[in-house]
């Protein structure tokens, strides 16, 4: 079993954990799966032991110091497609088994790729990253324009380009993208 993938499943939902184990063992063997009902249940020596980490976006955001350097091997389980963030790092749970298997296959095959690029392969410009940081901090378009000394129309154009390049339309999705790609830390976000 030396070629088996070592997977940590960090999910408080037992049923979700069992379902994930079933899919991974049935379609992606050989795998060695360890279950943790919370992040705190990790043993310190095991934290860098795994090839992949399956968890929830909330757990990811609470422990960005751990997950951010491992974002290429961290997969978040999301229930709603409207929560879309980074297609390579998300498994939508509210779809058919066949679709979940396709998502898992794509993720496991693309594990080494950089998450700094969007699904279209287009990177954000430096100014778009500036605008994204301010959006995530909770600023409205007028505040962003004033802060960056640009027109309101320019802010709107940047927002349109950001959503087009990333395929993310919601502020929570943009926030998750910005944190997972190191554009902003969770400490900088107002709650």
N, C-alpha and C positions, 0 to 999 in steps of 0.2 A: 504493500500500500504506500510505497514511497512516492508515487505520482499523484496521490490523492490530494485534493484541495482541502485545506483546513479553513473551516468557516465558523465564525462566531455569529450567533443569532441573539441579538439584544432586544427582546420584545417582551413587554409586560403581559401581552395577550397570549395565553397558552394555546388556544385554538389556532391562532395565526402562526405560531411557532411550529406546531405539529403539521399544519398544511404546508408550510415552507420546507420542512424536513422531508415530507413525502415527495414533493416536487423535485427537490435537489437530489435525493437518493434515487428516485425513479428515472430521472432524465439526465443527470450529470455525474453519475458514479465514475470513479470512486471519490467519495467525499467523507471527511471527518467533521461532524457538526457538534459544536458545543453550545449549550443554551444558557442564557443569562436573563433573568427576569428584570434586571436593572443594570445600569452601568456600574454601580457600586459593587455588584456581585462578582466582577472580574477579579481574578487574583493578579497582583502586580506583575508577576513573572509571565503571565499569559498575554499581556496587552499587546506585545509585538510579535506574537506567535502565529497569527492568523493571516491567511491569504486574502480573505474577504470578511467584511463586517456588514451584517444586515441589521438595520435599526429603523427607528422612526425619526422624522425631521425634528421633533421636539428634543429628543435625546441628543441628536447631532448638534443642535444649536446650544444646548446646555453644556456640551463637552467639546467645543470647537478646538480647544488646545490639543486634544487627543485626535479627533477625527480629521481636522483640516490637513495635517501632513499626510494623512492616509486617504484623502478624498478619492484617489483613483481606485481604491479598493473598498470603498464604503457605498453601500446601496441602501437607499431609504424606501420604506414601504409607505405608499400613499394611497388613500382610499378614493380620492376624487380627482378626476382628470383636470379640473379647474385649478388644482394646486400645482400644476406643472412648473418645474424648476429647471433642472438640467436632465435632458432625456437619458443620458448615459448612466445617471446615478439614481434613477427612480424606477420602481416597479409599481405599477398601478394594480391594486388588489381587487378592485371592483370590476374586473373584466373576466372573460372566459379563461378556463384553464389553459387552453391552447395559446391564447394571447399572453398569458403570464409566462408560459414556457418560452415563447418567442422573445419576450423582453429579457428573461434571464439569460437565454443563449446569446443575445446581442451584447448584454452587459459583460458576461464572462469572457466573450471573445474579444471585446474592446477594452479590457481592463487596463491595459498599459497606456492608453491614449490620454492626452492632456485634456483636462476639463476647462481650461481657459478658453477653449474655442467652443462656439455654439454648434448646433447640429448642422448648420449650413456651412461651417468652416470659416465664417467671417468673424474676425476679432473686433472688439469695440475699440474705437479711437480713444486717445487720451481724454479728449473733451467729453465723449460719451461716458467714459468711466467717471469723470467728475460729476456729470449730471446724475448718473446712477447713484453715486454715493449720497448726493443731496436728496434724491427721491427717497432712498432708504432711510435717511435721517428724519424723514417726515415733512420736508419742505414742499410747499406748493409751487406751481410754475412761476408765479411772480417773484417769490422769494429766491428761487433758483436763478432767475434772470438778474435780479439785483445783486446777488452774491457773486455771480460770475461775470458781471458787466456785459451781458449779452441781451438781445431782444427777447421778448416773450415768444415770438415766432420761431426764433432759433432754438429755444428750449423745447418747444413743441416738435420741431423737426428732429432734434436729438432723441426725444422720447419715442417718436415714431421709428427712428432707425434702431434704437435699442430693442424695442419689442419685436421688430422685424428680424433683426439678426439673431436674437436669442429665442424667439418663439414663445416668450413669456409676457403675459398681459397684466398680471396682477402684481400689486405691490408686495404681498407676502412672497410670491414667487421670485420677484426681483431681489427681495431681501435675502432669501435663501441662496440665490445665485451669487450675490455679492459676497456673502459670508463664506460660502464654500470655495470661492475663487480668490479669497484673500484681499478683496477690494475694500473691505470694511470689517471691523471686529464687532462682535456682539455687544461690547461695552459702549460703542459709539451710537447705538440705536436707542432712541427714546421710546419708552413703553407707554 
